[in-house]
Amino acid sequence: MEFNDIISELKKKVYRPVYFLMGEEPYFIDIISDYIEQNVLDESEKEFNQTILYGRDITTADMIAAAKRFPMMSEYQVIIVKEAQNISDMVGRDKEGEKEKSKEKTKHPFEAYLENPQKSTILVICYKYKTVDKRTSIAKTIDKNAVLFESKKIYDNKVPEWINNYLRGKEYLVSPKATALLTEYLGTNLSRISNELDKLMINLPPKSEITVEHIQTNIGISKDYNVFELQNAIGKRDVLKANRIINYFAADEKEHPIVKTVSSLYGYFCKLLSYQFLSDKSKMSVASELGVSPFFVDGYQQAAKNFSVGKLKAIFGYLREYDLKSKGVDRGSATEGELLKELVFKILH
């Protein structure tokens, strides 16, 4: 079942006996479990009918025993199991299940519960950072008798769209440059991104447009000295600006590690090399092919004039060389700042 379908059902007060929420991206798991925790029962019902369990403290038997209880003066009871991946016998056979009876192995107790769940219980299992093999018997039983949701890690190129949609849902706008800056510095951790955006919106009036200035003021990311601006400076062969930025990075190597900068430059030059071989260089076509906003296409068009295919091939060699040096290979006594200065010099000359 998909995330939006689950939330839509919950808002309509359509509840399932078991929700098994698994996967590498904790954000969507938290959203679903938090919604159930906050909205299914009213405050008077929660005291006796809502229980939070933690995987490190319980066994599967404890969870099932709680789920089999009846609610008190309420239609439902809610059991939320957090960190369920820490229950050692959650999806594997327990000791009893390993014993043979009449040459047949005993069914796992959780699987048995799934086949006949307590109808008045809403059991929410948060199985984070891991997944259950969907080919196994227990996964098939979950899928057949409950809600099985896999929260997949979002790809880098999908983060800008996610940020735009998140803010649009809160009735805010965001400039393409601000989106790029947020993506560059906050990565793919959706919980971190949403937390930073929520803090940002607290300080802005509703329906306003978020800009790089807002990001600098409220999140602390410099609007002038960041990897995104370094890419722009390099693309324009603006030696002075590029050197100002790398000097800024060198002054705070912990905040601006060379590994992260090299990785960002690699992504930038990969897009630039792809641009060189596009047959259709119209703005919308380029934006689609490179996976960027049309706002940034002019920058790639200009950079393509400054960097031939031959030069780009040499740059990829430099990036690999300095990636290895940043990790200690033939590095000598050079600091990260000195390595970055050498790299940018070779790229620009």
QUIHU-V424262 format. One record per residue. N is the residue number from 0. SS is DSSP state (A for helix, B for strand, O for the rest). PHI is phi in whole degrees, 0 to 359 (* if undefined). PSI is psi in whole degrees, 0 to 359 (999 if undefined). Layout:
n & ss & phi & psi
N & SS & PHI & PSI
N & SS & PHI & PSI
//
This chain:
n & ss & phi & psi
0 & O & * & 141
1 & O & 275 & 158
2 & A & 305 & 308
3 & A & 298 & 325
4 & A & 293 & 320
5 & A & 296 & 312
6 & A & 297 & 319
7 & A & 299 & 316
8 & A & 298 & 315
9 & A & 298 & 320
10 & A & 294 & 334
11 & O & 271 & 4
12 & O & 65 & 33
13 & O & 263 & 112
14 & O & 246 & 145
15 & O & 253 & 154
16 & O & 294 & 327
17 & B & 221 & 133
18 & B & 242 & 117
19 & B & 253 & 104
20 & B & 255 & 113
21 & B & 228 & 164
22 & B & 134 & 172
23 & O & 283 & 335
24 & O & 262 & 107
25 & A & 289 & 340
26 & A & 304 & 308
27 & A & 292 & 326
28 & A & 297 & 315
29 & A & 296 & 320
30 & A & 298 & 315
31 & A & 293 & 310
32 & A & 294 & 322
33 & A & 295 & 321
34 & A & 298 & 314
35 & A & 296 & 316
36 & A & 299 & 323
37 & A & 268 & 340
38 & A & 238 & 340
39 & O & 289 & 313
40 & O & 255 & 149
41 & O & 277 & 173
42 & A & 299 & 323
43 & A & 292 & 331
44 & A & 278 & 332
45 & A & 297 & 326
46 & A & 303 & 319
47 & A & 256 & 344
48 & A & 237 & 6
49 & B & 236 & 124
50 & B & 232 & 133
51 & B & 252 & 122
52 & B & 245 & 154
53 & B & 238 & 132
54 & A & 306 & 324
55 & A & 291 & 345
56 & A & 255 & 354
57 & O & 228 & 169
58 & O & 248 & 172
59 & A & 300 & 322
60 & A & 298 & 320
61 & A & 298 & 317
62 & A & 297 & 315
63 & A & 293 & 322
64 & A & 299 & 319
65 & A & 294 & 320
66 & A & 292 & 334
67 & O & 277 & 353
68 & O & 291 & 159
69 & O & 262 & 148
70 & O & 291 & 157
71 & O & 252 & 116
72 & O & 54 & 40
73 & O & 204 & 154
74 & O & 288 & 327
75 & O & 230 & 158
76 & B & 242 & 148
77 & B & 245 & 126
78 & B & 242 & 117
79 & B & 248 & 121
80 & B & 256 & 108
81 & B & 268 & 150
82 & O & 56 & 40
83 & A & 296 & 340
84 & A & 296 & 345
85 & A & 270 & 0
86 & O & 279 & 114
87 & O & 297 & 328
88 & O & 251 & 25
89 & O & 299 & 308
90 & O & 239 & 4
91 & O & 250 & 171
92 & O & 286 & 137
93 & O & 276 & 181
94 & A & 298 & 322
95 & A & 294 & 324
96 & A & 290 & 342
97 & A & 278 & 343
98 & O & 278 & 143
99 & B & 264 & 138
100 & B & 234 & 120
101 & O & 54 & 40
102 & O & 65 & 15
103 & B & 236 & 139
104 & B & 281 & 143
105 & O & 293 & 141
106 & O & 293 & 140
107 & O & 301 & 137
108 & A & 300 & 327
109 & A & 291 & 322
110 & A & 295 & 321
111 & A & 295 & 320
112 & A & 296 & 319
113 & A & 299 & 327
114 & A & 286 & 341
115 & O & 213 & 67
116 & O & 286 & 156
117 & O & 290 & 119
118 & O & 292 & 336
119 & O & 268 & 5
120 & B & 250 & 136
121 & B & 251 & 105
122 & B & 260 & 119
123 & B & 246 & 117
124 & B & 249 & 117
125 & B & 260 & 99
126 & B & 252 & 81
127 & B & 275 & 152
128 & O & 68 & 3
129 & O & 219 & 167
130 & O & 226 & 157
131 & O & 266 & 135
132 & O & 301 & 116
133 & O & 291 & 352
134 & O & 275 & 347
135 & O & 284 & 160
136 & A & 299 & 318
137 & A & 292 & 322
138 & A & 295 & 320
139 & A & 294 & 324
140 & A & 292 & 319
141 & A & 299 & 313
142 & A & 297 & 327
143 & A & 280 & 323
144 & A & 248 & 357
145 & O & 213 & 189
146 & B & 262 & 117
147 & B & 253 & 113
148 & B & 240 & 127
149 & B & 254 & 119
150 & O & 266 & 102
151 & O & 271 & 148
152 & O & 296 & 137
153 & O & 279 & 141
154 & O & 284 & 151
155 & A & 308 & 317
156 & A & 286 & 353
157 & A & 263 & 349
158 & A & 297 & 314
159 & A & 304 & 317
160 & A & 296 & 320
161 & A & 296 & 317
162 & A & 299 & 314
163 & A & 300 & 315
164 & A & 293 & 321
165 & A & 298 & 313
166 & A & 290 & 323
167 & A & 298 & 323
168 & A & 294 & 337
169 & O & 263 & 6
170 & O & 67 & 40
171 & O & 238 & 156
172 & B & 250 & 166
173 & B & 212 & 138
174 & O & 287 & 150
175 & A & 304 & 321
176 & A & 294 & 321
177 & A & 293 & 320
178 & A & 299 & 315
179 & A & 298 & 319
180 & A & 294 & 316
181 & A & 298 & 317
182 & A & 298 & 316
183 & A & 297 & 319
184 & A & 263 & 340
185 & A & 257 & 351
186 & O & 67 & 216
187 & O & 249 & 9
188 & O & 282 & 99
189 & A & 294 & 328
190 & A & 296 & 317
191 & A & 294 & 316
192 & A & 299 & 311
193 & A & 296 & 322
194 & A & 298 & 316
195 & A & 293 & 321
196 & A & 293 & 321
197 & A & 296 & 318
198 & A & 295 & 322
199 & A & 295 & 317
200 & A & 291 & 333
201 & A & 300 & 326
202 & O & 266 & 5
203 & O & 235 & 145
204 & O & 292 & 150
205 & O & 305 & 149
206 & O & 67 & 14
207 & O & 275 & 167
208 & B & 260 & 128
209 & B & 278 & 129
210 & O & 241 & 174
211 & A & 296 & 330
212 & A & 295 & 319
213 & A & 297 & 320
214 & A & 295 & 317
215 & A & 296 & 318
216 & A & 290 & 319
217 & A & 258 & 335
218 & O & 251 & 335
219 & O & 95 & 11
220 & O & 271 & 124
221 & O & 294 & 133
222 & O & 282 & 344
223 & O & 252 & 332
224 & O & 240 & 83
225 & O & 211 & 169
226 & A & 298 & 324
227 & A & 299 & 315
228 & A & 290 & 329
229 & A & 296 & 317
230 & A & 300 & 316
231 & A & 299 & 316
232 & A & 296 & 318
233 & A & 294 & 316
234 & A & 301 & 326
235 & O & 271 & 358
236 & O & 56 & 41
237 & O & 273 & 90
238 & A & 297 & 318
239 & A & 298 & 311
240 & A & 294 & 319
241 & A & 300 & 318
242 & A & 290 & 325
243 & A & 298 & 319
244 & A & 291 & 316
245 & A & 289 & 332
246 & A & 293 & 323
247 & A & 296 & 316
248 & A & 298 & 317
249 & A & 297 & 332
250 & O & 285 & 345
251 & O & 217 & 75
252 & O & 294 & 332
253 & O & 293 & 320
254 & O & 282 & 334
255 & O & 231 & 68
256 & O & 296 & 143
257 & A & 296 & 328
258 & A & 301 & 317
259 & A & 292 & 320
260 & A & 294 & 316
261 & A & 298 & 319
262 & A & 299 & 318
263 & A & 293 & 319
264 & A & 294 & 324
265 & A & 299 & 314
266 & A & 298 & 320
267 & A & 297 & 312
268 & A & 288 & 333
269 & A & 298 & 316
270 & A & 295 & 321
271 & A & 294 & 321
272 & A & 294 & 319
273 & A & 299 & 320
274 & A & 301 & 320
275 & A & 301 & 333
276 & O & 256 & 7
277 & O & 286 & 136
278 & O & 279 & 325
279 & O & 255 & 109
280 & O & 255 & 25
281 & O & 291 & 154
282 & A & 303 & 311
283 & A & 292 & 323
284 & A & 293 & 317
285 & A & 297 & 315
286 & A & 302 & 318
287 & A & 293 & 314
288 & A & 293 & 322
289 & A & 271 & 348
290 & O & 71 & 39
291 & O & 234 & 167
292 & O & 288 & 145
293 & A & 305 & 336
294 & A & 303 & 330
295 & A & 263 & 356
296 & A & 297 & 321
297 & A & 303 & 323
298 & A & 296 & 320
299 & A & 290 & 323
300 & A & 298 & 318
301 & A & 291 & 317
302 & A & 297 & 326
303 & A & 297 & 331
304 & A & 286 & 335
305 & A & 267 & 345
306 & O & 228 & 109
307 & O & 287 & 168
308 & A & 300 & 320
309 & A & 299 & 316
310 & A & 294 & 321
311 & A & 298 & 321
312 & A & 297 & 320
313 & A & 295 & 321
314 & A & 297 & 321
315 & A & 297 & 327
316 & A & 295 & 318
317 & A & 297 & 317
318 & A & 298 & 318
319 & A & 295 & 317
320 & A & 301 & 314
321 & A & 278 & 340
322 & A & 294 & 317
323 & A & 294 & 318
324 & A & 297 & 322
325 & A & 296 & 338
326 & O & 261 & 9
327 & O & 104 & 357
328 & O & 277 & 116
329 & O & 52 & 39
330 & O & 274 & 329
331 & O & 69 & 219
332 & O & 257 & 10
333 & O & 294 & 140
334 & O & 280 & 169
335 & A & 299 & 320
336 & A & 298 & 319
337 & A & 292 & 321
338 & A & 295 & 319
339 & A & 294 & 321
340 & A & 298 & 317
341 & A & 298 & 316
342 & A & 299 & 310
343 & A & 295 & 325
344 & A & 299 & 315
345 & A & 294 & 323
346 & A & 294 & 321
347 & A & 273 & 347
348 & O & 238 & 999
//
